[in-house]
Amino acid sequence: MTAIQHKYDFVYLFDARFSNPNGDPDAGNLPRVDAETNIGITTDACLKRKIRNFVSLTMEGQPGYEIYMAERAILNLQHQRAYNALGITTVSKKLPKEEAKARELTAWMCRNFYDIRTFGAVMTTEVNSGQVRGPVQIGFGSSVEPIVPMEVTITRCAVTNETDAEKKDREMGRKHVIPYGLYRVHGHISANLAEKVTGFSEDDLALFWRALEGMFEDDRSAARPEMTARRLIVFEHQSKYGNAPADALFGRIIVRRKQIEGELQPARSYSDYEVLIDKENLPTEITIADRITAYEKIAVAA
């Protein structure tokens, strides 16, 4: 497969309603926030997990689309597969001294694992398969406005064991949600790293866009019942190295509350916002693709 030849930058918007978009285990699983501003935060690892799950679900069994960082994976065993496939019997914490063999080990991992081709990986465990920097880099997400984490007390009308039953007839618990939050994420895709390092292809790119568009649909849970991908705005450069700074392009995407009469109420849905794209004086070498627009059309029609 041919590696991608163009650089991409993208803005991704998703929202959460009475959900916990990314709990913090160091804070009792409360939704992550910036302590100084109460702006909500989601980590890159959170979004990458959902992308991996989407690929695993939709491409299961197809060669080249395994997931390296799979649930409960043992990384040493993942690396050992490359040694076995290439007939390399000497295994250690260091790569083989022969540069060609060392490169082939890393290349085998890239060919067989989609998330390595995409995000890269550090594979320097006791069974060393090298390390690569992936062409797709995703930043932390942040909410457009401050969020209000809620701690909700819940009950379970059953107890765990007979001893508990002698004292009580139910268990108490807690869950953490936010009433609503619209999150914005910035990402970058390097054609240079795709071509020279991992082999990230046009087919891989198409699958990546599909994952961003649909990864929440099979990720529902009691903690995340209503999370939705809202917009995916992609800047495609004609050059491998880019035709404009990413920050200047991101500044062309403005997300703000809609102008209304009277007192501004807390946002509770995506329809409370508007997304503006400034296309004035955009370099001719850059094109914009707005990949998710259905929700905007529904809001306008309503």
N, C-alpha and C positions, 0 to 999 in steps of 0.2 A: 504494500500500500504506500502511496505517495505521502510524504510528510507535508503538513500545511505550509503554504508559502507566504501568507500574510499575517501581520500582527493584528491582534484584537484587544480592545479594552471594552469593558461592559459595566453597566449599572443594573443591579438586580434589586427589585422591590418585592418584599413579601410581608404579609401581616399575620398577626396572631390575635384571636378573640377568645377570651376566657381559656387561655392556654398558657403553658410555660414553654416559651420558645427555646430556652437554653438554661437549664438549672445549674447553679453553682454548688458543687459538693462541699466546698469549704464554708458555705453559708446555709446549710440545711436544705439545699436544693432550691433556694429562692432564685427567681429569675435574675440573671446577671445585670448589674447596673453600674454606671459610673458614679462613684460615691459622692463626687462633687456636684454633679448636675442632675442625677437621677435619669440620665439618658440610658435606655436599655442597650445591652450588648449581647451579641452572639459571636462565638469564636469561629474561626475558619474550620477547626476540627469538627464542630457541630454540623456545618453544612457539607463538608466532605464525607462525613459518615452517611448522610442521607443520599448523596450522589452515589457512593459505593453500593448502598443497599438497592438503589434503583437499577444500577447496572447489573448487579447480581441477580435481581429478580427478572429483568427483561432479557438478559443475554445468557441465562444459565445454560451451561453445557457447550457453548460455542467456543471454539479454540481462540485463544488470544484475549479472552474477556474474563478471565479469573480475577478474583480480588485478593490482593496480597494481604492487606490489613483487614482480614475477615474476622467476624466474631469468633473469639476463642482460638484464633490461629496460633500455631507455634512457629515462630519465625525461623528458627534454626532448621526445622523440617521443610519449610518453604524453600530455603536456600539450598538444602541438600538435594532437592529435586533438580536444580540446575547442574550440580556436580554429577549426579547420576546420568542425566540426559546427555551430557557432553563426555562422559567416560573419564572424568577426572577423579582419581582415587585419593589423592592427598588432600586432606581437609584440615584447615587450621584457622586461627584468628586473622591470618594474613592471606591476601590474595596470592595465587600462584606467581612465581617469579617471572614466568614467561608472560610478557605483556599481552600477547595475542590471546592466551587462555583467559587471562584476567578480564580482558575486554569482552570475550565471548560469554563469560559467566553473567556479566552485567547485562549484556545484550539479550541473553536468553530470558532473564527476568523481565526486561522491558517488553519483549515480544509476547510473553504469556500472561502478564498481569496488567490489566487496564489501568488500575490506579497508580502503578509505577510509571507507565508511559505518560500519565496525565499530571500527577502531582510530584513525581519523584519519590525517592526513598533513601534512607540511610540503612544499608544492609550489612553493617560491620559488626555482626555478632560473633559468637564462637565459630560459626560457619560463615565465612566472609564472602559476600557476593558483590562487594563494592558499594558505591553510593552515586546517586544521580540527582540533579536538580531538575524538577519537572517544568514543563512549559506553562502549565496553568497554575497561577497563584491567586488565591482568594483572600481578601482582607477581612478583618473583623466587621460584623454588621453593627449598625447603631440605629436606634429609633429616631424618627424625625422629630418627635417631641418627647419630653420626659414621660416615663411610665409610672404606674402605681402598682407595685406588687401587692397581692392580697394573699393572706394566709387563711384558708377556709378549713374549718373543723368538719370532719366527716365521721360517720359511725358505720360499723359493721355489725350486723345483727347476728353474730356468731362469735364464739370464742375459740381459742387455739387448742386447749386441752381440758381434761376433766377437772384438774385442779382449779383452773381459771373459772370453770362453770360454777364452782361452789361459792365464788365471790361476786360474780357479775354475769350478765346475760348478753353483753355486747362489748366491742372494742371501739376505742376512740382513735382517730387518726387525723392527719392534716395533709392538705395539698396546697400547692402554691401556683397561682395564676396571675395574669394581668387582664383587666377588662378589655383593653385593646392596645395594640401597638403596631405601627407601620415601620418596617425596618428597611434600611438601605445598605447595600453591599457593593463594593467596587472590586473588579477582578481584571486580570491581565493574562494574555496568552501570547507567548513568545514563539514566533516561527523559527527563530535562530536555534533555540534550545530543542524544539521539536525535530528539526532537520539533523542537527549535529549530535544530539544526545539520546533522546528516547524514541524517536520515530513516530510521535503523535501525528495521526493522519487525518485526512478530511473526514473519513468515516468516524474516527474517534471524536472529532469536533462536533459532528452532527449528533452523536450520542450524548455528548456533554450538554448541548443545548436542550435536548429532549429531557435530560435529567433535571435541569434547572426548571424547566416548564412543568414537569409532572411529579417531582420527587415527594411532594407532600401528600399526594393522593393515596399512597399505600403506606403512609407513615402515621396514620391515625392511631391515637391511644387515648386513655383517660386523661393523660396530662397534656395531650396535643390534639383535641378534637377538631379545632378550627384554625388551621394554618393554611394559607393560600398564596401561591405565586401570583403576583399582580402585574409586574412589568419586567421585561428583559430587553434593555436597550443596548445594542451592540454597535460599537464603532469599529469598522474594518479599514485598516490601512492598506495601501497598495504596496508598501515597502515591508520587507521582513523586519526592519528595525524601527518602523514607525514614521509617520509623516507629521506628527504633532505631539507635544507632551500630553501624557494621559491626564494630568491634573487639569489642564486647560479644557480638555474634552469633558471631563466630569463636571466642570463648572457650568457647562451648557445645559445640564439637567437640573431643573429647579422643582423641588417638591414642597408644596405649601398648602396651608389650609385654604379652603374656598372662602371667598368674600361673602359674608352674610350680614344681614341687618340685625342689630341688637347685640346682646352680650354673647361672646364666643363661648360655646359649651365644650366640654371635653369630647375629643374625637371618639367615636364608637364604631366607625366603619370606614372602608376605603373610599366611599362616596363623599366623605368629609374633606377629602384632599383633591388637589389637581396636580398634574405632572406637566410641566412645560419643557419643551425641547427647543433650544435656541439654535437654529440652522443658519443664521446670518453669517456670511463670510467664512463659512466652513471650507477648509482646504479641499480642493477638487479631488485630491488623492484619497480622501476619506469619505466613506459612505456610512449611513446610519440605517440599521435594521431594528424595527420595533417589533419584537417577536411575540409579545403577549399584549393584545389590545382588546380582547373580547370584553373585559370588565369595563373598560372605558366606554365602549359602544353601548353596553347595557345601561350604564349610568346616564349617558346622554339621552338614550331613548326614553328612559323613565322620566 
